[in-house]
Amino acid sequence: MKYLVGFSRIFVGVLFIISGFIKLNDPVGFSFKLEEYFSQGVLDLPFFEPYALAISILVVVFEVLLGIMLLIGFRASFTLWSLLLMIVFFTFLTFYSAYFNKVTDCGCFGDAVKLTPWESFTKDIVLLVLIIILFLGRKYVKPIFGSNTKRMVTGIALVLCVIFANYVLRHLPAIDFRPYKIGANIQDGMGIPEDAPKAIYDYAWRFNVNGEEKVIVTNGDYPSVDGEFIDVETTEIQKGYEPPIHDFTIEQNGEDFSPTLLEEPKLMMIVAYDLRKSQYKAFPELQEVISKAKNGGYRVIGMSASSAGQTDKLVKEYKLGTEFYFTDETTLKTIVRSNPGVLLLEKGTIKQKVHYNDLNELTFK
């Protein structure tokens, strides 16, 4: 039991630290995931949505601290109870998402590791078992430092988490796990290799044969049956290859201009996924940046999921002198964790990407 508790302690502690740090690296992204959970189609708790970012920061900082406290043996009873309550809640959440197919990615490891709902649920079941083992053998969860040292380590960890969270909120994630990271080529990210695995489906064909219903399952071929066809149900049994970028468009009046724009040798994208939530204090400086970009030979476009009326009003009010295109809101949130944010591209390759607080770092070569 002693060795089992020791293994569980290290495994759970390290996993909580890694999971928490990955989400702490991108608290805005985790807040988007929480908004998805709070939406009417999932948990139906829309009154929590305005507080999603604050909740995301509290949760991930607490997650990191619990991992550290478990490893050093600080306040073992409080730590074990907190771990148990947290994992019970997450297990319920992942089961609910998986069973009712509500949220396709739990966001447990941010964009670093994508897990299906059932994989997330399985992971939480494993953690639940290990935490129960820790509870049963809690007498073996001994501190590895003295009282003052434990408090100091926990306090330093808390301060570092707060400093790191403040940094990534005011700038961009320190580590970019998304397919739109600097150096990535958007066209390449949308490509599908010739040898990529294709989706496999089961087709359940229903026929009326001599007054009785008969079901025949095939992989797509229409079965030879002497009877009257009723209907067919399709079930995906193996997912096909999905490119990292599969929902990127730059539209105007229903036409996708992305193939042309992504061939531009110098392209500046202003990304503002929702103008109702944008930081308008950034647009006066952005107007100066646009002038510099144009003088440097860049074509400048705006990308937003807001209506044409909203974007036209913005362009006129701040004299931006550029046109806006429509792009899916989720895609824009994925591209850059800033509203607004700016990207510089060279034939579809992302050369620079900055938060609105770092517009002065843009260089137009």
VOPAGU-2260 file (C-alpha; in pm, 1 decimal, decimal comma):
REM VOPAGU-2260
SITE   aa  ch    i         X         Y         Z
SITE  MET   A    0       0,0       0,0       0,0
SITE  LYS   A    1     285,6     237,2      82,0
SITE  TYR   A    2     436,3     200,1    -265,7
SITE  LEU   A    3      95,8     222,1    -434,0
SITE  VAL   A    4      25,9     547,6    -250,4
SITE  GLY   A    5     373,2     675,8    -343,4
SITE  PHE   A    6     312,3     602,9    -711,2
SITE  SER   A    7     -36,8     757,8    -702,9
SITE  ARG   A    8      96,0    1066,0    -524,7
SITE  ILE   A    9     364,3    1130,9    -786,7
SITE  PHE   A   10     140,4    1048,2   -1083,9
SITE  VAL   A   11    -155,3    1259,2    -969,8
SITE  GLY   A   12      60,9    1549,0    -850,5
SITE  VAL   A   13     266,7    1571,1   -1169,2
SITE  LEU   A   14     -41,0    1533,0   -1392,0
SITE  PHE   A   15    -227,0    1810,3   -1209,5
SITE  ILE   A   16      74,9    2040,4   -1238,7
SITE  ILE   A   17     118,5    1969,7   -1611,5
SITE  SER   A   18    -252,8    1999,3   -1687,8
SITE  GLY   A   19    -283,9    2318,1   -1483,4
SITE  PHE   A   20      28,0    2478,1   -1632,2
SITE  ILE   A   21     -82,9    2407,6   -1991,3
SITE  LYS   A   22    -416,2    2578,5   -1922,9
SITE  LEU   A   23    -245,5    2858,2   -1726,2
SITE  ASN   A   24     -34,7    2922,0   -2035,5
SITE  ASP   A   25    -360,7    2999,8   -2219,9
SITE  PRO   A   26    -631,5    3102,4   -1969,0
SITE  VAL   A   27    -826,4    3286,2   -2239,2
SITE  GLY   A   28    -852,7    2965,1   -2439,7
SITE  PHE   A   29    -970,0    2774,5   -2130,3
SITE  SER   A   30   -1228,1    3047,1   -2064,3
SITE  PHE   A   31   -1368,7    2989,5   -2414,6
SITE  LYS   A   32   -1406,7    2621,7   -2323,9
SITE  LEU   A   33   -1583,6    2713,7   -1999,0
SITE  GLU   A   34   -1820,2    2940,5   -2193,6
SITE  GLU   A   35   -1902,0    2638,9   -2408,7
SITE  TYR   A   36   -1984,4    2434,9   -2097,2
SITE  PHE   A   37   -2192,2    2721,3   -1949,6
SITE  SER   A   38   -2393,3    2768,8   -2271,6
SITE  GLN   A   39   -2762,5    2681,0   -2292,6
SITE  GLY   A   40   -2694,0    2377,9   -2508,6
SITE  VAL   A   41   -2475,2    2214,1   -2242,5
SITE  LEU   A   42   -2511,7    2297,3   -1869,4
SITE  ASP   A   43   -2748,3    2590,5   -1931,4
SITE  LEU   A   44   -2565,8    2824,8   -1689,9
SITE  PRO   A   45   -2535,5    3138,7   -1905,3
SITE  PHE   A   46   -2511,7    3370,0   -1600,9
SITE  PHE   A   47   -2158,5    3231,4   -1544,9
SITE  GLU   A   48   -2036,6    3321,3   -1895,4
SITE  PRO   A   49   -1927,7    3681,6   -1810,1
SITE  TYR   A   50   -1707,1    3538,2   -1533,1
SITE  ALA   A   51   -1554,3    3257,8   -1743,1
SITE  LEU   A   52   -1207,2    3414,2   -1758,6
SITE  ALA   A   53   -1189,3    3478,7   -1382,9
SITE  ILE   A   54   -1313,1    3125,6   -1312,1
SITE  SER   A   55   -1061,4    2977,1   -1556,5
SITE  ILE   A   56    -769,1    3152,1   -1383,0
SITE  LEU   A   57    -885,1    3047,0   -1034,9
SITE  VAL   A   58    -937,2    2685,1   -1142,9
SITE  VAL   A   59    -601,8    2640,7   -1318,5
SITE  VAL   A   60    -400,1    2814,2   -1044,5
SITE  PHE   A   61    -574,2    2596,5    -784,6
SITE  GLU   A   62    -502,9    2289,1    -998,9
SITE  VAL   A   63    -130,6    2366,1   -1011,6
SITE  LEU   A   64    -116,6    2439,2    -638,0
SITE  LEU   A   65    -297,6    2114,5    -551,5
SITE  GLY   A   66     -41,5    1919,0    -752,0
SITE  ILE   A   67     246,4    2091,6    -571,4
SITE  MET   A   68      82,8    2058,1    -228,5
SITE  LEU   A   69      28,4    1686,4    -286,7
SITE  LEU   A   70     391,6    1628,5    -385,3
SITE  ILE   A   71     536,4    1816,2     -87,0
SITE  GLY   A   72     272,8    1689,4     157,6
SITE  PHE   A   73     133,7    2029,8     258,2
SITE  ARG   A   74    -207,8    2025,3     430,2
SITE  ALA   A   75    -268,8    1665,8     320,7
SITE  SER   A   76    -630,3    1643,3     438,2
SITE  PHE   A   77    -735,4    1965,6     261,6
SITE  THR   A   78    -539,1    1867,6     -50,0
SITE  LEU   A   79    -688,3    1518,3     -75,0
SITE  TRP   A   80   -1044,1    1639,4     -19,8
SITE  SER   A   81    -996,2    1914,6    -280,0
SITE  LEU   A   82    -853,0    1666,0    -529,9
SITE  LEU   A   83   -1140,3    1424,6    -470,4
SITE  LEU   A   84   -1412,6    1688,1    -507,2
SITE  MET   A   85   -1247,8    1833,4    -816,3
SITE  ILE   A   86   -1204,7    1497,1    -990,7
SITE  VAL   A   87   -1560,4    1387,0    -903,7
SITE  PHE   A   88   -1692,2    1706,2   -1061,9
SITE  PHE   A   89   -1471,9    1669,8   -1371,9
SITE  THR   A   90   -1565,8    1301,4   -1405,2
SITE  PHE   A   91   -1933,3    1394,5   -1405,9
SITE  LEU   A   92   -1866,5    1672,9   -1656,0
SITE  THR   A   93   -1669,5    1455,3   -1898,2
SITE  PHE   A   94   -1925,6    1173,5   -1873,5
SITE  TYR   A   95   -2207,5    1418,9   -1942,3
SITE  SER   A   96   -2018,6    1560,7   -2240,7
SITE  ALA   A   97   -1935,7    1215,6   -2377,6
SITE  TYR   A   98   -2274,2    1049,5   -2323,5
SITE  PHE   A   99   -2477,9    1338,3   -2461,7
SITE  ASN   A  100   -2207,7    1442,9   -2713,2
SITE  LYS   A  101   -2217,9    1801,6   -2589,6
SITE  VAL   A  102   -1852,8    1916,7   -2592,7
SITE  THR   A  103   -1618,0    1740,4   -2834,0
SITE  ASP   A  104   -1297,7    1839,4   -2649,0
SITE  CYS   A  105   -1286,1    1883,1   -2271,7
SITE  GLY   A  106    -991,3    2122,6   -2284,0
SITE  CYS   A  107    -817,5    1924,2   -2006,2
SITE  PHE   A  108    -477,4    1983,1   -2165,9
SITE  GLY   A  109    -565,6    2293,9   -2367,4
SITE  ASP   A  110    -454,4    2274,1   -2730,0
SITE  ALA   A  111    -144,6    2069,5   -2642,4
SITE  VAL   A  112    -322,3    1732,7   -2627,2
SITE  LYS   A  113    -665,5    1679,5   -2779,7
SITE  LEU   A  114    -881,5    1417,1   -2609,3
SITE  THR   A  115   -1217,0    1285,7   -2722,7
SITE  PRO   A  116   -1499,1    1303,0   -2465,1
SITE  TRP   A  117   -1469,1     930,9   -2384,1
SITE  GLU   A  118   -1089,3     954,0   -2359,0
SITE  SER   A  119   -1133,3    1243,9   -2115,2
SITE  PHE   A  120   -1382,0    1042,6   -1911,8
SITE  THR   A  121   -1145,1     741,9   -1902,9
SITE  LYS   A  122    -860,6     967,8   -1789,7
SITE  ASP   A  123   -1076,4    1105,3   -1507,3
SITE  ILE   A  124   -1180,3     754,5   -1397,7
SITE  VAL   A  125    -812,9     656,7   -1370,4
SITE  LEU   A  126    -739,7     970,5   -1166,7
SITE  LEU   A  127   -1044,2     904,9    -947,4
SITE  VAL   A  128    -916,5     554,9    -867,7
SITE  LEU   A  129    -568,5     686,7    -785,4
SITE  ILE   A  130    -707,3     963,2    -563,4
SITE  ILE   A  131    -925,5     710,3    -378,9
SITE  ILE   A  132    -607,2     505,2    -321,3
SITE  LEU   A  133    -446,9     819,3    -176,4
SITE  PHE   A  134    -745,3     859,8      54,8
SITE  LEU   A  135    -729,1     500,0     174,6
SITE  GLY   A  136    -356,2     527,9     236,1
SITE  ARG   A  137    -345,7     891,6     346,6
SITE  LYS   A  138    -132,2     797,1     650,0
SITE  TYR   A  139     149,5     739,6     399,0
SITE  VAL   A  140     120,4    1090,3     250,8
SITE  LYS   A  141     401,1    1233,4     459,6
SITE  PRO   A  142     548,0    1582,6     418,5
SITE  ILE   A  143     890,8    1603,3     260,7
SITE  PHE   A  144     974,5    1946,3     408,7
SITE  GLY   A  145     927,1    2126,2     738,1
SITE  SER   A  146     620,2    2345,3     797,3
SITE  ASN   A  147     786,1    2676,0     708,3
SITE  THR   A  148     944,7    2534,4     392,6
SITE  LYS   A  149     611,0    2387,3     277,2
SITE  ARG   A  150     440,0    2724,0     322,2
SITE  MET   A  151     722,9    2899,8     141,5
SITE  VAL   A  152     715,5    2660,1    -155,8
SITE  THR   A  153     336,5    2689,6    -186,8
SITE  GLY   A  154     350,2    3069,0    -152,4
SITE  ILE   A  155     623,8    3103,1    -415,4
SITE  ALA   A  156     426,7    2875,1    -649,6
SITE  LEU   A  157     116,7    3092,1    -603,1
SITE  VAL   A  158     309,2    3413,8    -674,4
SITE  LEU   A  159     471,6    3264,3    -985,4
SITE  CYS   A  160     131,5    3143,4   -1113,0
SITE  VAL   A  161     -19,0    3490,7   -1068,4
SITE  ILE   A  162     276,6    3659,7   -1242,5
SITE  PHE   A  163     264,6    3411,2   -1530,5
SITE  ALA   A  164    -114,1    3444,8   -1569,1
SITE  ASN   A  165     -83,9    3824,3   -1577,1
SITE  TYR   A  166     186,9    3802,1   -1844,6
SITE  VAL   A  167      -4,0    3575,3   -2082,8
SITE  LEU   A  168    -321,7    3779,0   -2036,4
SITE  ARG   A  169    -145,9    4103,5   -2127,2
SITE  HIS   A  170      42,1    3948,0   -2417,3
SITE  LEU   A  171      -7,8    3604,2   -2577,1
SITE  PRO   A  172      47,5    3245,1   -2457,9
SITE  ALA   A  173     416,1    3182,5   -2392,3
SITE  ILE   A  174     389,5    2850,3   -2577,6
SITE  ASP   A  175     158,6    2834,6   -2878,7
SITE  PHE   A  176      14,7    2485,7   -2931,9
SITE  ARG   A  177    -235,0    2591,9   -3198,9
SITE  PRO   A  178    -202,2    2535,2   -3575,4
SITE  TYR   A  179    -174,7    2914,1   -3624,1
SITE  LYS   A  180     156,3    2951,8   -3440,6
SITE  ILE   A  181     436,5    3168,4   -3580,8
SITE  GLY   A  182     608,8    2985,0   -3865,2
SITE  ALA   A  183     302,3    2780,1   -3960,0
SITE  ASN   A  184     167,6    2792,6   -4314,4
SITE  ILE   A  185    -212,2    2807,7   -4327,3
SITE  GLN   A  186    -244,9    2640,6   -4669,4
SITE  ASP   A  187     -24,7    2351,8   -4555,5
SITE  GLY   A  188    -235,2    2319,7   -4239,9
SITE  MET   A  189    -548,2    2273,6   -4451,2
SITE  GLY   A  190    -393,1    2004,5   -4672,5
SITE  ILE   A  191    -483,7    1635,5   -4659,1
SITE  PRO   A  192    -204,0    1384,4   -4738,7
SITE  GLU   A  193    -278,2    1133,0   -5011,9
SITE  ASP   A  194    -223,9     841,1   -4775,1
SITE  ALA   A  195    -434,5     992,9   -4494,8
SITE  PRO   A  196    -681,7     748,0   -4334,8
SITE  LYS   A  197   -1039,3     795,1   -4451,1
SITE  ALA   A  198   -1348,8     776,8   -4236,2
SITE  ILE   A  199   -1520,6     437,2   -4218,5
SITE  TYR   A  200   -1896,4     413,2   -4178,5
SITE  ASP   A  201   -2145,6     137,5   -4108,3
SITE  TYR   A  202   -2470,4     162,7   -4304,0
SITE  ALA   A  203   -2769,8      -5,2   -4141,7
SITE  TRP   A  204   -3023,0     -62,5   -4421,2
SITE  ARG   A  205   -3383,4    -135,4   -4322,4
SITE  PHE   A  206   -3612,7    -329,3   -4554,3
SITE  ASN   A  207   -3964,0    -465,1   -4539,9
SITE  VAL   A  208   -3934,4    -827,1   -4644,4
SITE  ASN   A  209   -4264,0   -1015,8   -4660,3
SITE  GLY   A  210   -4416,4    -795,6   -4394,1
SITE  GLU   A  211   -4118,6    -821,0   -4156,1
SITE  GLU   A  212   -3849,1    -562,1   -4094,6
SITE  LYS   A  213   -3498,2    -672,4   -4183,6
SITE  VAL   A  214   -3175,5    -480,3   -4111,2
SITE  ILE   A  215   -2859,2    -539,6   -4314,8
SITE  VAL   A  216   -2531,5    -367,3   -4223,6
SITE  THR   A  217   -2272,7    -286,2   -4492,0
SITE  ASN   A  218   -1978,2     -45,7   -4531,9
SITE  GLY   A  219   -2166,4     149,9   -4796,7
SITE  ASP   A  220   -2272,1     -89,6   -5071,0
SITE  TYR   A  221   -2643,5    -113,7   -5135,0
SITE  PRO   A  222   -2743,7    -466,6   -5034,7
SITE  SER   A  223   -2921,6    -703,5   -5270,4
SITE  VAL   A  224   -3247,4    -765,5   -5089,5
SITE  ASP   A  225   -3580,2    -878,7   -5226,6
SITE  GLY   A  226   -3787,3    -633,4   -5028,4
SITE  GLU   A  227   -3909,3    -275,7   -4990,9
SITE  PHE   A  228   -3647,4     -19,6   -4878,9
SITE  ILE   A  229   -3748,2     174,0   -4564,7
SITE  ASP   A  230   -3446,8     384,4   -4463,8
SITE  VAL   A  231   -3077,1     373,4   -4375,2
SITE  GLU   A  232   -2882,6     484,6   -4066,2
SITE  THR   A  233   -2515,2     580,2   -4088,3
SITE  THR   A  234   -2269,7     534,6   -3802,1
SITE  GLU   A  235   -1907,8     649,4   -3810,3
SITE  ILE   A  236   -1695,2     366,0   -3668,5
SITE  GLN   A  237   -1354,8     514,7   -3748,3
SITE  LYS   A  238   -1270,6     881,3   -3786,8
SITE  GLY   A  239   -1081,1     990,0   -4092,0
SITE  TYR   A  240    -787,3    1230,3   -4101,0
SITE  GLU   A  241    -881,8    1584,8   -4007,1
SITE  PRO   A  242    -627,5    1852,6   -4104,0
SITE  PRO   A  243    -510,9    2084,5   -3821,9
SITE  ILE   A  244    -681,6    2376,8   -4000,1
SITE  HIS   A  245   -1020,8    2275,1   -4138,3
SITE  ASP   A  246   -1249,7    2570,9   -4089,9
SITE  PHE   A  247   -1054,3    2869,1   -4222,5
SITE  THR   A  248   -1221,8    3105,8   -4468,9
SITE  ILE   A  249   -1198,9    3477,5   -4549,9
SITE  GLU   A  250   -1542,2    3566,7   -4685,1
SITE  GLN   A  251   -1716,7    3864,9   -4836,2
SITE  ASN   A  252   -2071,9    3841,9   -4969,8
SITE  GLY   A  253   -2057,8    3463,7   -4939,8
SITE  GLU   A  254   -1738,3    3427,5   -5146,3
SITE  ASP   A  255   -1419,8    3280,9   -4997,1
SITE  PHE   A  256   -1114,5    3492,5   -5083,3
SITE  SER   A  257    -867,0    3291,9   -4873,7
SITE  PRO   A  258    -695,3    3115,7   -5171,6
SITE  THR   A  259    -608,4    3455,1   -5323,7
SITE  LEU   A  260    -525,3    3641,0   -5002,8
SITE  LEU   A  261    -302,5    3363,7   -4873,5
SITE  GLU   A  262     -84,9    3404,9   -5180,9
SITE  GLU   A  263     -13,1    3769,1   -5095,5
SITE  PRO   A  264     362,9    3822,7   -5037,1
SITE  LYS   A  265     283,8    4080,0   -4768,5
SITE  LEU   A  266     -44,3    4053,4   -4581,0
SITE  MET   A  267    -147,5    4206,3   -4249,0
SITE  MET   A  268    -453,3    4060,7   -4073,4
SITE  ILE   A  269    -640,7    4249,7   -3804,4
SITE  VAL   A  270    -836,9    3990,6   -3607,3
SITE  ALA   A  271   -1132,5    4102,1   -3394,6
SITE  TYR   A  272   -1362,0    3806,0   -3339,3
SITE  ASP   A  273   -1644,5    4007,0   -3177,5
SITE  LEU   A  274   -1645,3    4386,5   -3195,9
SITE  ARG   A  275   -1884,1    4407,9   -2902,3
SITE  LYS   A  276   -1606,3    4265,2   -2684,2
SITE  SER   A  277   -1307,4    4434,7   -2848,7
SITE  GLN   A  278   -1068,3    4663,3   -2664,5
SITE  TYR   A  279   -1142,8    4988,3   -2847,8
SITE  LYS   A  280    -852,3    5165,2   -2678,4
SITE  ALA   A  281    -626,5    4973,5   -2918,5
SITE  PHE   A  282    -778,1    5104,8   -3243,4
SITE  PRO   A  283    -620,8    5455,2   -3244,5
SITE  GLU   A  284    -274,4    5295,0   -3226,8
SITE  LEU   A  285    -387,5    5033,4   -3475,3
SITE  GLN   A  286    -466,6    5307,3   -3724,2
SITE  GLU   A  287    -103,4    5420,1   -3708,0
SITE  VAL   A  288      14,6    5061,2   -3750,0
SITE  ILE   A  289    -202,8    5022,4   -4060,0
SITE  SER   A  290     -38,7    5330,0   -4216,4
SITE  LYS   A  291     307,6    5186,0   -4147,1
SITE  ALA   A  292     206,1    4852,6   -4294,5
SITE  LYS   A  293      74,1    5008,8   -4613,8
SITE  ASN   A  294     388,7    5219,3   -4648,4
SITE  GLY   A  295     581,6    4893,7   -4617,9
SITE  GLY   A  296     392,1    4742,1   -4908,3
SITE  TYR   A  297     150,4    4532,3   -4705,5
SITE  ARG   A  298    -207,6    4461,3   -4799,6
SITE  VAL   A  299    -418,7    4512,7   -4486,7
SITE  ILE   A  300    -747,5    4335,7   -4413,7
SITE  GLY   A  301    -972,0    4297,6   -4111,8
SITE  MET   A  302   -1128,8    3969,5   -4005,9
SITE  SER   A  303   -1431,9    3949,0   -3778,6
SITE  ALA   A  304   -1744,4    3747,2   -3709,4
SITE  SER   A  305   -1938,2    4069,5   -3644,1
SITE  SER   A  306   -2190,0    4207,7   -3888,0
SITE  ALA   A  307   -2097,4    4427,4   -4185,1
SITE  GLY   A  308   -2274,0    4718,6   -4015,8
SITE  GLN   A  309   -2050,2    4690,4   -3709,1
SITE  THR   A  310   -1728,6    4659,0   -3908,2
SITE  ASP   A  311   -1822,1    4949,3   -4139,5
SITE  LYS   A  312   -1892,7    5168,2   -3836,4
SITE  LEU   A  313   -1556,0    5074,7   -3682,8
SITE  VAL   A  314   -1361,7    5148,5   -4001,7
SITE  LYS   A  315   -1532,7    5485,7   -4040,0
SITE  GLU   A  316   -1501,5    5591,2   -3675,5
SITE  TYR   A  317   -1129,9    5512,3   -3645,9
SITE  LYS   A  318   -1037,9    5592,4   -4008,1
SITE  LEU   A  319    -878,4    5250,0   -4049,9
SITE  GLY   A  320    -884,6    5269,0   -4428,0
SITE  THR   A  321    -920,5    4893,5   -4474,6
SITE  GLU   A  322   -1193,9    4642,1   -4548,3
SITE  PHE   A  323   -1321,7    4365,9   -4325,5
SITE  TYR   A  324   -1395,3    4005,5   -4414,7
SITE  PHE   A  325   -1610,6    3752,5   -4234,6
SITE  THR   A  326   -1449,7    3452,6   -4061,8
SITE  ASP   A  327   -1600,9    3203,8   -3818,0
SITE  GLU   A  328   -1579,6    3327,6   -3457,5
SITE  THR   A  329   -1430,4    3005,7   -3319,8
SITE  THR   A  330   -1160,9    3014,4   -3587,9
SITE  LEU   A  331   -1069,8    3374,0   -3502,4
SITE  LYS   A  332   -1053,0    3289,8   -3130,7
SITE  THR   A  333    -813,8    3008,5   -3218,9
SITE  ILE   A  334    -592,1    3221,7   -3442,8
SITE  VAL   A  335    -498,3    3477,8   -3177,5
SITE  ARG   A  336    -594,4    3519,7   -2810,3
SITE  SER   A  337    -639,3    3893,3   -2841,1
SITE  ASN   A  338    -934,0    4107,6   -2946,1
SITE  PRO   A  339    -803,0    4277,0   -3154,0
SITE  GLY   A  340    -481,6    4099,3   -3251,6
SITE  VAL   A  341    -254,8    4137,8   -3554,0
SITE  LEU   A  342     -77,6    3888,1   -3780,1
SITE  LEU   A  343     176,9    3944,7   -4055,8
SITE  LEU   A  344     186,3    3678,0   -4327,4
SITE  GLU   A  345     405,5    3597,4   -4623,1
SITE  LYS   A  346     224,9    3377,3   -4875,9
SITE  GLY   A  347      19,5    3213,2   -4603,0
SITE  THR   A  348     307,0    3169,3   -4355,9
SITE  ILE   A  349     261,3    3347,9   -4023,5
SITE  LYS   A  350     569,7    3562,9   -3962,6
SITE  GLN   A  351     452,3    3769,2   -3666,4
SITE  LYS   A  352     155,1    3757,0   -3429,6
SITE  VAL   A  353      96,8    4009,4   -3151,8
SITE  HIS   A  354    -146,4    4110,2   -2879,5
SITE  TYR   A  355    -293,2    4461,8   -2902,5
SITE  ASN   A  356     -62,6    4555,5   -2613,0
SITE  ASP   A  357     239,7    4471,7   -2829,8
SITE  LEU   A  358     161,6    4651,7   -3156,1
SITE  ASN   A  359     489,3    4841,7   -3126,3
SITE  GLU   A  360     677,2    4510,7   -3171,6
SITE  LEU   A  361     555,9    4468,1   -3530,3
SITE  THR   A  362     827,9    4513,5   -3791,7
SITE  PHE   A  363     737,6    4568,4   -4156,9
SITE  LYS   A  364    1020,7    4441,7   -4375,2
